[in-house]
Amino acid sequence: MTNSNAPRINFAQAAPKAFRALIGFDAAAREGLDPALVELVQIRASQLNGCAYCLHMHTSDAPKNS
C-alpha cells in the first residue's frame, strides 16, 4: 500500500451538482444495509485504492458500527 501526500481535489467546490448527486447516491445505496457491512465495503475500497488515511479512518469506525 502506498501513502500519497498529493493534494486532493475538493469535489464539493469543484463540481457542486455532481457532488450532491454522489451524496444522494451514497445515501440510497446505504438504505436497508447493515452499517457494519457498509463499513466493511469502505475498508475494502480503501485497501484497493491504497489510501492509508481512509483505511485508518474506516478501521477505527468499524467497531462503532458493529
CHARMM-style PDB file with segment names, atoms N, HN, CA, C and O in Angstrom:
ATOM      1  N   MET     1       0.842  -1.166   0.000  1.00  0.00      PROA
ATOM      2  CA  MET     1       0.000   0.000   0.000  1.00  0.00      PROA
ATOM      3  C   MET     1       0.891   1.235   0.000  1.00  0.00      PROA
ATOM      4  O   MET     1       1.891   1.285   0.716  1.00  0.00      PROA
ATOM      5  N   THR     2       0.535   2.212  -0.789  1.00  0.00      PROA
ATOM      6  HN  THR     2      -0.278   2.171  -1.371  1.00  0.00      PROA
ATOM      7  CA  THR     2       1.321   3.436  -0.846  1.00  0.00      PROA
ATOM      8  C   THR     2       0.616   4.538  -0.084  1.00  0.00      PROA
ATOM      9  O   THR     2      -0.599   4.505   0.112  1.00  0.00      PROA
ATOM     10  N   ASN     3       1.388   5.503   0.337  1.00  0.00      PROA
ATOM     11  HN  ASN     3       2.375   5.530   0.178  1.00  0.00      PROA
ATOM     12  CA  ASN     3       0.841   6.641   1.053  1.00  0.00      PROA
ATOM     13  C   ASN     3       1.147   7.880   0.229  1.00  0.00      PROA
ATOM     14  O   ASN     3       2.304   8.289   0.126  1.00  0.00      PROA
ATOM     15  N   SER     4       0.133   8.472  -0.348  1.00  0.00      PROA
ATOM     16  HN  SER     4      -0.806   8.140  -0.264  1.00  0.00      PROA
ATOM     17  CA  SER     4       0.317   9.636  -1.200  1.00  0.00      PROA
ATOM     18  C   SER     4      -0.049  10.902  -0.437  1.00  0.00      PROA
ATOM     19  O   SER     4      -1.107  10.985   0.187  1.00  0.00      PROA
ATOM     20  N   ASN     5       0.828  11.866  -0.496  1.00  0.00      PROA
ATOM     21  HN  ASN     5       1.687  11.798  -1.002  1.00  0.00      PROA
ATOM     22  CA  ASN     5       0.557  13.152   0.128  1.00  0.00      PROA
ATOM     23  C   ASN     5       0.158  14.192  -0.910  1.00  0.00      PROA
ATOM     24  O   ASN     5       0.220  15.393  -0.649  1.00  0.00      PROA
ATOM     25  N   ALA     6      -0.250  13.730  -2.085  1.00  0.00      PROA
ATOM     26  HN  ALA     6      -0.301  12.754  -2.298  1.00  0.00      PROA
ATOM     27  CA  ALA     6      -0.657  14.651  -3.141  1.00  0.00      PROA
ATOM     28  C   ALA     6      -1.916  15.400  -2.713  1.00  0.00      PROA
ATOM     29  O   ALA     6      -2.786  14.826  -2.058  1.00  0.00      PROA
ATOM     30  N   PRO     7      -2.017  16.677  -3.078  1.00  0.00      PROA
ATOM     31  CA  PRO     7      -3.218  17.431  -2.715  1.00  0.00      PROA
ATOM     32  C   PRO     7      -4.467  16.807  -3.341  1.00  0.00      PROA
ATOM     33  O   PRO     7      -4.423  16.296  -4.460  1.00  0.00      PROA
ATOM     34  N   ARG     8      -5.552  16.855  -2.623  1.00  0.00      PROA
ATOM     35  HN  ARG     8      -5.588  17.270  -1.714  1.00  0.00      PROA
ATOM     36  CA  ARG     8      -6.808  16.273  -3.089  1.00  0.00      PROA
ATOM     37  C   ARG     8      -7.711  17.368  -3.641  1.00  0.00      PROA
ATOM     38  O   ARG     8      -7.692  18.510  -3.183  1.00  0.00      PROA
ATOM     39  N   ILE     9      -8.493  16.988  -4.628  1.00  0.00      PROA
ATOM     40  HN  ILE     9      -8.509  16.060  -5.000  1.00  0.00      PROA
ATOM     41  CA  ILE     9      -9.460  17.917  -5.213  1.00  0.00      PROA
ATOM     42  C   ILE     9     -10.654  18.022  -4.279  1.00  0.00      PROA
ATOM     43  O   ILE     9     -11.146  17.009  -3.781  1.00  0.00      PROA
ATOM     44  N   ASN    10     -11.119  19.225  -4.041  1.00  0.00      PROA
ATOM     45  HN  ASN    10     -10.720  20.048  -4.446  1.00  0.00      PROA
ATOM     46  CA  ASN    10     -12.336  19.442  -3.265  1.00  0.00      PROA
ATOM     47  C   ASN    10     -13.512  19.357  -4.240  1.00  0.00      PROA
ATOM     48  O   ASN    10     -13.882  20.346  -4.873  1.00  0.00      PROA
ATOM     49  N   PHE    11     -14.093  18.154  -4.349  1.00  0.00      PROA
ATOM     50  HN  PHE    11     -13.793  17.351  -3.835  1.00  0.00      PROA
ATOM     51  CA  PHE    11     -15.158  17.935  -5.324  1.00  0.00      PROA
ATOM     52  C   PHE    11     -16.406  18.749  -5.006  1.00  0.00      PROA
ATOM     53  O   PHE    11     -17.119  19.166  -5.919  1.00  0.00      PROA
ATOM     54  N   ALA    12     -16.678  18.980  -3.732  1.00  0.00      PROA
ATOM     55  HN  ALA    12     -16.099  18.642  -2.991  1.00  0.00      PROA
ATOM     56  CA  ALA    12     -17.848  19.777  -3.355  1.00  0.00      PROA
ATOM     57  C   ALA    12     -17.728  21.193  -3.909  1.00  0.00      PROA
ATOM     58  O   ALA    12     -18.729  21.820  -4.256  1.00  0.00      PROA
ATOM     59  N   GLN    13     -16.519  21.680  -3.988  1.00  0.00      PROA
ATOM     60  HN  GLN    13     -15.706  21.170  -3.706  1.00  0.00      PROA
ATOM     61  CA  GLN    13     -16.283  23.025  -4.502  1.00  0.00      PROA
ATOM     62  C   GLN    13     -16.128  23.023  -6.027  1.00  0.00      PROA
ATOM     63  O   GLN    13     -16.623  23.926  -6.702  1.00  0.00      PROA
ATOM     64  N   ALA    14     -15.453  22.028  -6.560  1.00  0.00      PROA
ATOM     65  HN  ALA    14     -15.051  21.294  -6.011  1.00  0.00      PROA
ATOM     66  CA  ALA    14     -15.167  21.979  -7.996  1.00  0.00      PROA
ATOM     67  C   ALA    14     -16.396  21.641  -8.835  1.00  0.00      PROA
ATOM     68  O   ALA    14     -16.576  22.186  -9.924  1.00  0.00      PROA
ATOM     69  N   ALA    15     -17.239  20.746  -8.330  1.00  0.00      PROA
ATOM     70  HN  ALA    15     -17.092  20.304  -7.445  1.00  0.00      PROA
ATOM     71  CA  ALA    15     -18.428  20.309  -9.083  1.00  0.00      PROA
ATOM     72  C   ALA    15     -19.573  20.075  -8.103  1.00  0.00      PROA
ATOM     73  O   ALA    15     -19.916  18.926  -7.821  1.00  0.00      PROA
ATOM     74  N   PRO    16     -20.174  21.152  -7.578  1.00  0.00      PROA
ATOM     75  CA  PRO    16     -21.168  21.003  -6.520  1.00  0.00      PROA
ATOM     76  C   PRO    16     -22.389  20.162  -6.901  1.00  0.00      PROA
ATOM     77  O   PRO    16     -22.889  19.401  -6.073  1.00  0.00      PROA
ATOM     78  N   LYS    17     -22.871  20.284  -8.127  1.00  0.00      PROA
ATOM     79  HN  LYS    17     -22.465  20.902  -8.800  1.00  0.00      PROA
ATOM     80  CA  LYS    17     -24.047  19.495  -8.529  1.00  0.00      PROA
ATOM     81  C   LYS    17     -23.712  18.009  -8.585  1.00  0.00      PROA
ATOM     82  O   LYS    17     -24.494  17.177  -8.126  1.00  0.00      PROA
ATOM     83  N   ALA    18     -22.569  17.680  -9.138  1.00  0.00      PROA
ATOM     84  HN  ALA    18     -21.934  18.357  -9.511  1.00  0.00      PROA
ATOM     85  CA  ALA    18     -22.152  16.280  -9.207  1.00  0.00      PROA
ATOM     86  C   ALA    18     -21.897  15.734  -7.805  1.00  0.00      PROA
ATOM     87  O   ALA    18     -22.212  14.579  -7.518  1.00  0.00      PROA
ATOM     88  N   PHE    19     -21.331  16.561  -6.939  1.00  0.00      PROA
ATOM     89  HN  PHE    19     -21.075  17.499  -7.172  1.00  0.00      PROA
ATOM     90  CA  PHE    19     -21.065  16.125  -5.569  1.00  0.00      PROA
ATOM     91  C   PHE    19     -22.366  15.829  -4.831  1.00  0.00      PROA
ATOM     92  O   PHE    19     -22.467  14.818  -4.136  1.00  0.00      PROA
ATOM     93  N   ARG    20     -23.358  16.699  -4.976  1.00  0.00      PROA
ATOM     94  HN  ARG    20     -23.276  17.520  -5.540  1.00  0.00      PROA
ATOM     95  CA  ARG    20     -24.655  16.455  -4.329  1.00  0.00      PROA
ATOM     96  C   ARG    20     -25.300  15.185  -4.861  1.00  0.00      PROA
ATOM     97  O   ARG    20     -25.915  14.436  -4.101  1.00  0.00      PROA
ATOM     98  N   ALA    21     -25.166  14.935  -6.156  1.00  0.00      PROA
ATOM     99  HN  ALA    21     -24.667  15.543  -6.774  1.00  0.00      PROA
ATOM    100  CA  ALA    21     -25.710  13.704  -6.743  1.00  0.00      PROA
ATOM    101  C   ALA    21     -25.007  12.484  -6.163  1.00  0.00      PROA
ATOM    102  O   ALA    21     -25.649  11.470  -5.887  1.00  0.00      PROA
ATOM    103  N   LEU    22     -23.709  12.573  -5.981  1.00  0.00      PROA
ATOM    104  HN  LEU    22     -23.188  13.396  -6.206  1.00  0.00      PROA
ATOM    105  CA  LEU    22     -22.944  11.467  -5.407  1.00  0.00      PROA
ATOM    106  C   LEU    22     -23.362  11.206  -3.960  1.00  0.00      PROA
ATOM    107  O   LEU    22     -23.479  10.052  -3.548  1.00  0.00      PROA
ATOM    108  N   ILE    23     -23.583  12.254  -3.202  1.00  0.00      PROA
ATOM    109  HN  ILE    23     -23.488  13.191  -3.538  1.00  0.00      PROA
ATOM    110  CA  ILE    23     -24.040  12.109  -1.813  1.00  0.00      PROA
ATOM    111  C   ILE    23     -25.415  11.446  -1.788  1.00  0.00      PROA
ATOM    112  O   ILE    23     -25.673  10.587  -0.944  1.00  0.00      PROA
ATOM    113  N   GLY    24     -26.296  11.837  -2.705  1.00  0.00      PROA
ATOM    114  HN  GLY    24     -26.087  12.534  -3.390  1.00  0.00      PROA
ATOM    115  CA  GLY    24     -27.618  11.212  -2.799  1.00  0.00      PROA
ATOM    116  C   GLY    24     -27.521   9.745  -3.166  1.00  0.00      PROA
ATOM    117  O   GLY    24     -28.251   8.918  -2.620  1.00  0.00      PROA
ATOM    118  N   PHE    25     -26.627   9.415  -4.084  1.00  0.00      PROA
ATOM    119  HN  PHE    25     -26.034  10.087  -4.527  1.00  0.00      PROA
ATOM    120  CA  PHE    25     -26.425   8.017  -4.474  1.00  0.00      PROA
ATOM    121  C   PHE    25     -25.919   7.204  -3.290  1.00  0.00      PROA
ATOM    122  O   PHE    25     -26.378   6.085  -3.059  1.00  0.00      PROA
ATOM    123  N   ASP    26     -24.977   7.763  -2.543  1.00  0.00      PROA
ATOM    124  HN  ASP    26     -24.604   8.672  -2.730  1.00  0.00      PROA
ATOM    125  CA  ASP    26     -24.428   7.072  -1.375  1.00  0.00      PROA
ATOM    126  C   ASP    26     -25.529   6.797  -0.353  1.00  0.00      PROA
ATOM    127  O   ASP    26     -25.597   5.699   0.199  1.00  0.00      PROA
ATOM    128  N   ALA    27     -26.384   7.776  -0.099  1.00  0.00      PROA
ATOM    129  HN  ALA    27     -26.329   8.668  -0.548  1.00  0.00      PROA
ATOM    130  CA  ALA    27     -27.475   7.591   0.862  1.00  0.00      PROA
ATOM    131  C   ALA    27     -28.432   6.501   0.388  1.00  0.00      PROA
ATOM    132  O   ALA    27     -28.876   5.677   1.188  1.00  0.00      PROA
ATOM    133  N   ALA    28     -28.754   6.489  -0.900  1.00  0.00      PROA
ATOM    134  HN  ALA    28     -28.394   7.158  -1.550  1.00  0.00      PROA
ATOM    135  CA  ALA    28     -29.655   5.470  -1.444  1.00  0.00      PROA
ATOM    136  C   ALA    28     -29.022   4.086  -1.377  1.00  0.00      PROA
ATOM    137  O   ALA    28     -29.709   3.106  -1.091  1.00  0.00      PROA
ATOM    138  N   ALA    29     -27.733   3.993  -1.636  1.00  0.00      PROA
ATOM    139  HN  ALA    29     -27.174   4.789  -1.869  1.00  0.00      PROA
ATOM    140  CA  ALA    29     -27.040   2.703  -1.613  1.00  0.00      PROA
ATOM    141  C   ALA    29     -26.986   2.127  -0.203  1.00  0.00      PROA
ATOM    142  O   ALA    29     -27.025   0.909  -0.030  1.00  0.00      PROA
ATOM    143  N   ARG    30     -26.898   2.989   0.804  1.00  0.00      PROA
ATOM    144  HN  ARG    30     -26.867   3.979   0.664  1.00  0.00      PROA
ATOM    145  CA  ARG    30     -26.821   2.535   2.192  1.00  0.00      PROA
ATOM    146  C   ARG    30     -28.173   2.096   2.749  1.00  0.00      PROA
ATOM    147  O   ARG    30     -28.233   1.344   3.722  1.00  0.00      PROA
ATOM    148  N   GLU    31     -29.242   2.560   2.140  1.00  0.00      PROA
ATOM    149  HN  GLU    31     -29.194   3.171   1.350  1.00  0.00      PROA
ATOM    150  CA  GLU    31     -30.581   2.296   2.665  1.00  0.00      PROA
ATOM    151  C   GLU    31     -30.847   0.794   2.755  1.00  0.00      PROA
ATOM    152  O   GLU    31     -30.744   0.070   1.764  1.00  0.00      PROA
ATOM    153  N   GLY    32     -31.182   0.350   3.934  1.00  0.00      PROA
ATOM    154  HN  GLY    32     -31.266   0.937   4.739  1.00  0.00      PROA
ATOM    155  CA  GLY    32     -31.510  -1.051   4.133  1.00  0.00      PROA
ATOM    156  C   GLY    32     -30.318  -1.960   4.358  1.00  0.00      PROA
ATOM    157  O   GLY    32     -30.492  -3.160   4.570  1.00  0.00      PROA
ATOM    158  N   LEU    33     -29.109  -1.415   4.318  1.00  0.00      PROA
ATOM    159  HN  LEU    33     -28.967  -0.440   4.147  1.00  0.00      PROA
ATOM    160  CA  LEU    33     -27.916  -2.240   4.546  1.00  0.00      PROA
ATOM    161  C   LEU    33     -27.463  -2.122   5.997  1.00  0.00      PROA
ATOM    162  O   LEU    33     -27.611  -1.076   6.629  1.00  0.00      PROA
ATOM    163  N   ASP    34     -26.919  -3.198   6.499  1.00  0.00      PROA
ATOM    164  HN  ASP    34     -26.799  -4.048   5.985  1.00  0.00      PROA
ATOM    165  CA  ASP    34     -26.356  -3.211   7.843  1.00  0.00      PROA
ATOM    166  C   ASP    34     -25.157  -2.257   7.869  1.00  0.00      PROA
ATOM    167  O   ASP    34     -24.281  -2.364   7.011  1.00  0.00      PROA
ATOM    168  N   PRO    35     -25.097  -1.327   8.832  1.00  0.00      PROA
ATOM    169  CA  PRO    35     -23.971  -0.386   8.898  1.00  0.00      PROA
ATOM    170  C   PRO    35     -22.607  -1.078   8.969  1.00  0.00      PROA
ATOM    171  O   PRO    35     -21.622  -0.550   8.451  1.00  0.00      PROA
ATOM    172  N   ALA    36     -22.539  -2.247   9.601  1.00  0.00      PROA
ATOM    173  HN  ALA    36     -23.339  -2.675  10.021  1.00  0.00      PROA
ATOM    174  CA  ALA    36     -21.266  -2.977   9.674  1.00  0.00      PROA
ATOM    175  C   ALA    36     -20.826  -3.434   8.285  1.00  0.00      PROA
ATOM    176  O   ALA    36     -19.637  -3.402   7.971  1.00  0.00      PROA
ATOM    177  N   LEU    37     -21.775  -3.857   7.457  1.00  0.00      PROA
ATOM    178  HN  LEU    37     -22.742  -3.883   7.712  1.00  0.00      PROA
ATOM    179  CA  LEU    37     -21.454  -4.267   6.088  1.00  0.00      PROA
ATOM    180  C   LEU    37     -20.954  -3.076   5.274  1.00  0.00      PROA
ATOM    181  O   LEU    37     -19.991  -3.195   4.517  1.00  0.00      PROA
ATOM    182  N   VAL    38     -21.605  -1.940   5.433  1.00  0.00      PROA
ATOM    183  HN  VAL    38     -22.387  -1.843   6.048  1.00  0.00      PROA
ATOM    184  CA  VAL    38     -21.178  -0.724   4.720  1.00  0.00      PROA
ATOM    185  C   VAL    38     -19.738  -0.381   5.106  1.00  0.00      PROA
ATOM    186  O   VAL    38     -18.932  -0.021   4.249  1.00  0.00      PROA
ATOM    187  N   GLU    39     -19.421  -0.492   6.381  1.00  0.00      PROA
ATOM    188  HN  GLU    39     -20.075  -0.785   7.078  1.00  0.00      PROA
ATOM    189  CA  GLU    39     -18.062  -0.177   6.835  1.00  0.00      PROA
ATOM    190  C   GLU    39     -17.048  -1.158   6.260  1.00  0.00      PROA
ATOM    191  O   GLU    39     -15.946  -0.760   5.881  1.00  0.00      PROA
ATOM    192  N   LEU    40     -17.412  -2.445   6.191  1.00  0.00      PROA
ATOM    193  HN  LEU    40     -18.307  -2.768   6.498  1.00  0.00      PROA
ATOM    194  CA  LEU    40     -16.507  -3.431   5.591  1.00  0.00      PROA
ATOM    195  C   LEU    40     -16.249  -3.131   4.118  1.00  0.00      PROA
ATOM    196  O   LEU    40     -15.124  -3.276   3.641  1.00  0.00      PROA
ATOM    197  N   VAL    41     -17.280  -2.715   3.404  1.00  0.00      PROA
ATOM    198  HN  VAL    41     -18.194  -2.597   3.792  1.00  0.00      PROA
ATOM    199  CA  VAL    41     -17.114  -2.350   1.990  1.00  0.00      PROA
ATOM    200  C   VAL    41     -16.190  -1.142   1.874  1.00  0.00      PROA
ATOM    201  O   VAL    41     -15.336  -1.096   0.989  1.00  0.00      PROA
ATOM    202  N   GLN    42     -16.356  -0.170   2.760  1.00  0.00      PROA
ATOM    203  HN  GLN    42     -17.050  -0.207   3.479  1.00  0.00      PROA
ATOM    204  CA  GLN    42     -15.493   1.012   2.718  1.00  0.00      PROA
ATOM    205  C   GLN    42     -14.046   0.660   3.061  1.00  0.00      PROA
ATOM    206  O   GLN    42     -13.115   1.232   2.494  1.00  0.00      PROA
ATOM    207  N   ILE    43     -13.858  -0.275   3.983  1.00  0.00      PROA
ATOM    208  HN  ILE    43     -14.615  -0.739   4.443  1.00  0.00      PROA
ATOM    209  CA  ILE    43     -12.500  -0.727   4.306  1.00  0.00      PROA
ATOM    210  C   ILE    43     -11.862  -1.369   3.082  1.00  0.00      PROA
ATOM    211  O   ILE    43     -10.709  -1.087   2.757  1.00  0.00      PROA
ATOM    212  N   ARG    44     -12.610  -2.232   2.403  1.00  0.00      PROA
ATOM    213  HN  ARG    44     -13.547  -2.462   2.667  1.00  0.00      PROA
ATOM    214  CA  ARG    44     -12.063  -2.908   1.218  1.00  0.00      PROA
ATOM    215  C   ARG    44     -11.765  -1.903   0.108  1.00  0.00      PROA
ATOM    216  O   ARG    44     -10.731  -2.005  -0.551  1.00  0.00      PROA
ATOM    217  N   ALA    45     -12.645  -0.945  -0.105  1.00  0.00      PROA
ATOM    218  HN  ALA    45     -13.485  -0.862   0.430  1.00  0.00      PROA
ATOM    219  CA  ALA    45     -12.403   0.077  -1.129  1.00  0.00      PROA
ATOM    220  C   ALA    45     -11.142   0.876  -0.800  1.00  0.00      PROA
ATOM    221  O   ALA    45     -10.370   1.214  -1.696  1.00  0.00      PROA
ATOM    222  N   SER    46     -10.935   1.174   0.470  1.00  0.00      PROA
ATOM    223  HN  SER    46     -11.563   0.899   1.198  1.00  0.00      PROA
ATOM    224  CA  SER    46      -9.735   1.903   0.886  1.00  0.00      PROA
ATOM    225  C   SER    46      -8.479   1.084   0.627  1.00  0.00      PROA
ATOM    226  O   SER    46      -7.447   1.626   0.229  1.00  0.00      PROA
ATOM    227  N   GLN    47      -8.570  -0.239   0.858  1.00  0.00      PROA
ATOM    228  HN  GLN    47      -9.408  -0.679   1.182  1.00  0.00      PROA
ATOM    229  CA  GLN    47      -7.434  -1.115   0.559  1.00  0.00      PROA
ATOM    230  C   GLN    47      -7.131  -1.099  -0.935  1.00  0.00      PROA
ATOM    231  O   GLN    47      -5.976  -0.963  -1.338  1.00  0.00      PROA
ATOM    232  N   LEU    48      -8.168  -1.238  -1.750  1.00  0.00      PROA
ATOM    233  HN  LEU    48      -9.107  -1.349  -1.422  1.00  0.00      PROA
ATOM    234  CA  LEU    48      -7.977  -1.272  -3.204  1.00  0.00      PROA
ATOM    235  C   LEU    48      -7.439   0.050  -3.735  1.00  0.00      PROA
ATOM    236  O   LEU    48      -6.646   0.068  -4.676  1.00  0.00      PROA
ATOM    237  N   ASN    49      -7.869   1.160  -3.132  1.00  0.00      PROA
ATOM    238  HN  ASN    49      -8.513   1.146  -2.367  1.00  0.00      PROA
ATOM    239  CA  ASN    49      -7.412   2.485  -3.558  1.00  0.00      PROA
ATOM    240  C   ASN    49      -6.035   2.834  -3.005  1.00  0.00      PROA
ATOM    241  O   ASN    49      -5.404   3.790  -3.456  1.00  0.00      PROA
ATOM    242  N   GLY    50      -5.575   2.060  -2.030  1.00  0.00      PROA
ATOM    243  HN  GLY    50      -6.088   1.284  -1.664  1.00  0.00      PROA
ATOM    244  CA  GLY    50      -4.271   2.338  -1.441  1.00  0.00      PROA
ATOM    245  C   GLY    50      -4.251   3.598  -0.602  1.00  0.00      PROA
ATOM    246  O   GLY    50      -3.226   4.273  -0.508  1.00  0.00      PROA
ATOM    247  N   CYS    51      -5.388   3.919   0.013  1.00  0.00      PROA
ATOM    248  HN  CYS    51      -6.221   3.371  -0.063  1.00  0.00      PROA
ATOM    249  CA  CYS    51      -5.482   5.146   0.806  1.00  0.00      PROA
ATOM    250  C   CYS    51      -5.321   4.819   2.291  1.00  0.00      PROA
ATOM    251  O   CYS    51      -6.256   4.341   2.933  1.00  0.00      PROA
ATOM    252  N   ALA    52      -4.143   5.077   2.822  1.00  0.00      PROA
ATOM    253  HN  ALA    52      -3.383   5.465   2.300  1.00  0.00      PROA
ATOM    254  CA  ALA    52      -3.851   4.767   4.222  1.00  0.00      PROA
ATOM    255  C   ALA    52      -4.725   5.583   5.166  1.00  0.00      PROA
ATOM    256  O   ALA    52      -5.166   5.074   6.196  1.00  0.00      PROA
ATOM    257  N   TYR    53      -4.978   6.843   4.826  1.00  0.00      PROA
ATOM    258  HN  TYR    53      -4.620   7.257   3.989  1.00  0.00      PROA
ATOM    259  CA  TYR    53      -5.824   7.690   5.677  1.00  0.00      PROA
ATOM    260  C   TYR    53      -7.230   7.105   5.789  1.00  0.00      PROA
ATOM    261  O   TYR    53      -7.756   6.957   6.892  1.00  0.00      PROA
ATOM    262  N   CYS    54      -7.841   6.770   4.645  1.00  0.00      PROA
ATOM    263  HN  CYS    54      -7.414   6.890   3.749  1.00  0.00      PROA
ATOM    264  CA  CYS    54      -9.202   6.226   4.650  1.00  0.00      PROA
ATOM    265  C   CYS    54      -9.244   4.869   5.338  1.00  0.00      PROA
ATOM    266  O   CYS    54     -10.180   4.575   6.081  1.00  0.00      PROA
ATOM    267  N   LEU    55      -8.243   4.051   5.096  1.00  0.00      PROA
ATOM    268  HN  LEU    55      -7.482   4.290   4.492  1.00  0.00      PROA
ATOM    269  CA  LEU    55      -8.187   2.737   5.734  1.00  0.00      PROA
ATOM    270  C   LEU    55      -8.145   2.891   7.255  1.00  0.00      PROA
ATOM    271  O   LEU    55      -8.858   2.187   7.971  1.00  0.00      PROA
ATOM    272  N   HSD    56      -7.322   3.797   7.741  1.00  0.00      PROA
ATOM    273  HN  HSD    56      -6.743   4.369   7.160  1.00  0.00      PROA
ATOM    274  CA  HSD    56      -7.247   4.040   9.185  1.00  0.00      PROA
ATOM    275  C   HSD    56      -8.587   4.544   9.717  1.00  0.00      PROA
ATOM    276  O   HSD    56      -9.060   4.080  10.755  1.00  0.00      PROA
ATOM    277  N   MET    57      -9.196   5.487   9.010  1.00  0.00      PROA
ATOM    278  HN  MET    57      -8.812   5.864   8.167  1.00  0.00      PROA
ATOM    279  CA  MET    57     -10.467   6.060   9.444  1.00  0.00      PROA
ATOM    280  C   MET    57     -11.560   4.986   9.514  1.00  0.00      PROA
ATOM    281  O   MET    57     -12.288   4.904  10.502  1.00  0.00      PROA
ATOM    282  N   HSD    58     -11.672   4.163   8.460  1.00  0.00      PROA
ATOM    283  HN  HSD    58     -11.080   4.230   7.657  1.00  0.00      PROA
ATOM    284  CA  HSD    58     -12.742   3.168   8.420  1.00  0.00      PROA
ATOM    285  C   HSD    58     -12.496   2.009   9.385  1.00  0.00      PROA
ATOM    286  O   HSD    58     -13.449   1.470   9.947  1.00  0.00      PROA
ATOM    287  N   THR    59     -11.248   1.619   9.588  1.00  0.00      PROA
ATOM    288  HN  THR    59     -10.474   2.057   9.131  1.00  0.00      PROA
ATOM    289  CA  THR    59     -10.994   0.549  10.559  1.00  0.00      PROA
ATOM    290  C   THR    59     -11.220   1.057  11.983  1.00  0.00      PROA
ATOM    291  O   THR    59     -11.584   0.278  12.864  1.00  0.00      PROA
ATOM    292  N   SER    60     -11.012   2.344  12.216  1.00  0.00      PROA
ATOM    293  HN  SER    60     -10.717   2.977  11.501  1.00  0.00      PROA
ATOM    294  CA  SER    60     -11.310   2.923  13.532  1.00  0.00      PROA
ATOM    295  C   SER    60     -12.814   3.019  13.759  1.00  0.00      PROA
ATOM    296  O   SER    60     -13.286   2.837  14.881  1.00  0.00      PROA
ATOM    297  N   ASP    61     -13.572   3.306  12.692  1.00  0.00      PROA
ATOM    298  HN  ASP    61     -13.188   3.454  11.781  1.00  0.00      PROA
ATOM    299  CA  ASP    61     -15.026   3.446  12.796  1.00  0.00      PROA
ATOM    300  C   ASP    61     -15.750   2.111  12.835  1.00  0.00      PROA
ATOM    301  O   ASP    61     -16.879   2.044  13.321  1.00  0.00      PROA
ATOM    302  N   ALA    62     -15.132   1.050  12.338  1.00  0.00      PROA
ATOM    303  HN  ALA    62     -14.215   1.106  11.943  1.00  0.00      PROA
ATOM    304  CA  ALA    62     -15.807  -0.248  12.219  1.00  0.00      PROA
ATOM    305  C   ALA    62     -16.373  -0.764  13.540  1.00  0.00      PROA
ATOM    306  O   ALA    62     -17.520  -1.211  13.559  1.00  0.00      PROA
ATOM    307  N   PRO    63     -15.627  -0.723  14.643  1.00  0.00      PROA
ATOM    308  CA  PRO    63     -16.206  -1.237  15.898  1.00  0.00      PROA
ATOM    309  C   PRO    63     -17.442  -0.453  16.352  1.00  0.00      PROA
ATOM    310  O   PRO    63     -18.315  -1.012  17.016  1.00  0.00      PROA
ATOM    311  N   LYS    64     -17.522   0.821  16.005  1.00  0.00      PROA
ATOM    312  HN  LYS    64     -16.812   1.275  15.465  1.00  0.00      PROA
ATOM    313  CA  LYS    64     -18.677   1.643  16.383  1.00  0.00      PROA
ATOM    314  C   LYS    64     -19.932   1.218  15.632  1.00  0.00      PROA
ATOM    315  O   LYS    64     -21.044   1.410  16.124  1.00  0.00      PROA
ATOM    316  N   ASN    65     -19.762   0.639  14.436  1.00  0.00      PROA
ATOM    317  HN  ASN    65     -18.859   0.483  14.036  1.00  0.00      PROA
ATOM    318  CA  ASN    65     -20.894   0.269  13.586  1.00  0.00      PROA
ATOM    319  C   ASN    65     -21.252  -1.204  13.668  1.00  0.00      PROA
ATOM    320  O   ASN    65     -22.139  -1.660  12.947  1.00  0.00      PROA
ATOM    321  N   SER    66     -20.584  -1.957  14.527  1.00  0.00      PROA
ATOM    322  HN  SER    66     -19.863  -1.586  15.113  1.00  0.00      PROA
ATOM    323  CA  SER    66     -20.888  -3.393  14.594  1.00  0.00      PROA
ATOM    324  C   SER    66     -21.831  -3.710  15.735  1.00  0.00      PROA
ATOM    325  OT1 SER    66     -22.190  -4.871  15.935  1.00  0.00      PROA
TER     326      SER     66
END
